[in-house]
Amino acid sequence: MRKTWNRVIIITWFLIALAAAAGFFFLMPYYKTWQVFRTIDKGGWDKITEEYSHLSASEKEMVDKNLPNYSAFIAQEYVDGKRSFVYTAAAFDAIGLIDNTGLQSQYMPNIAKNEYIASVMEMVNLAKSYDVSAANEAQKGIDSASARLDIETREQILTELLNINYPLFLNGQVSEVRLKALCDFVKGNAFYAAKDYAADIENNINAIIEYRKLYDEAEKCYEDNNFFQVYNICENVQVDPADTLYDGKFNQLWTRADIAGKEYYLKELDTYIATGDKVNAAALIARLEEYFEDDINLDEQRVKIAEDWQRTYIDVMEQMDVIIRNNMNDADGKPILAEDDMKKLKPDRMLLIDMQGDGVPELVLFNSKLAADSATPCFFINFRNKRYGFLGLYNVTHFSAGAEFVYSVVGGDNEETILYEYNGTSIDATSQASKEGETYIVNGAEATDVDYLAERDEIINHAKETGRGFENASPIDKYVSYILSYGTEEEEK
């Protein structure tokens, strides 16, 4: 019985050994392929070639078939933060030694770029901190990733980081410190366009900080009712077009100041007028018209503080046609000129010229269609003794710098040159030179051609380059503002 039991035991162990041997033989290929992937997982790029070479053809086929999925698995672990860049890179180095389908080049460039970006931004976020250990770790990440990226790629990455963070800074999502730290990093690690780009952005940052301070100043001026200063700041500030946040804020502030300022300053102007403070009223009107131009009409207020001669000339312009016709009659009350001539002479331009330099200008009216280099027919009106005076119709070639003007038509058989002078009450011809064929006349007496030319040239020289030309005239329909604005700006005398 014992012999039988021993025989059973021996047979049993033999069968177990046989089964184990069969299992080992069966599982051995799977173990060897598992060992390859384990080596990849540990980043064993220095062992992988030897292990892979010991595989049979079928085992290699099994490894090659699973490498794409395993590569994706490794990359995902890096993305999820479960695998460091160093181990990820080592794993793909190992894969690259046994793979001929380009799995390493498929994944590693993007992984290296992501690591470079993350490490750079970590370094930037540590700006002005004293965490040396964290900074060292970030630098290691930068160095490791840089080793796997060419210079051109790093330049592109740094440029992209600037392009991403600059608009975020403008929108208030990235601080000045952080963006400047990024610029400093780029300037220290780039070599080409990215380096210059970072320097430009740094300059922009400084400019942006300054005009944002200006905005705060403008807001304070608004609160203090100093709207003119608000206008100055908003009109002259140079805002980065990309800074839509502050571009909009300046525009909104200008709009608010435009509405509030007009209301505030018009009340202030009414106060000046009511108290008889013409000096401050005139100064405020000038400033309001400078800033608002055609957006505000202050003729009513200006008339209230106008000089007597200004109000009189405004009245003249309102009755211009009647005044001219009534004064263009002979002693019997008959029109001097035909109706067609009067229509042609109807003024559409006006000039104010202080011919005597007494601060009260004379009013000159003419039709621009009749203006010519030789002569322009002009109506002259003055202000004396609290009323206007109609001085007459004269042909004018040039105005002198004083109380004189010249009429001169030269060339051809007949010539005439006259010097007129305004004496405060009337206009008189004080010097005259003319030619009729071969006859020369100077001041009513026959003269030689030499005397004629000398007198003619002397008359003409009275009115050369005085700056008092017809080009300074104003359209008739602007007569109120033109008359009231006289003397508010420095004029050539």
Helices and strands as residue ranges (DSSP letters): H 2-41, H 48-53, H 57-79, H 85-98, H 103-125, H 132-146, H 151-170, H 176-189, H 193-223, H 227-236, H 244-274, H 278-292, G 293-295, H 299-304, H 308-318, H 320-327, H 339-345, E 349-353, E 362-366, G 368-370, E 376-384, E 387-396, E 398-399, E 404-409, E 414-422, E 427-436, E 439-442, E 445-447, H 449-460, G 461-463, G 470-472, E 474-475, G 476-478, H 479-484
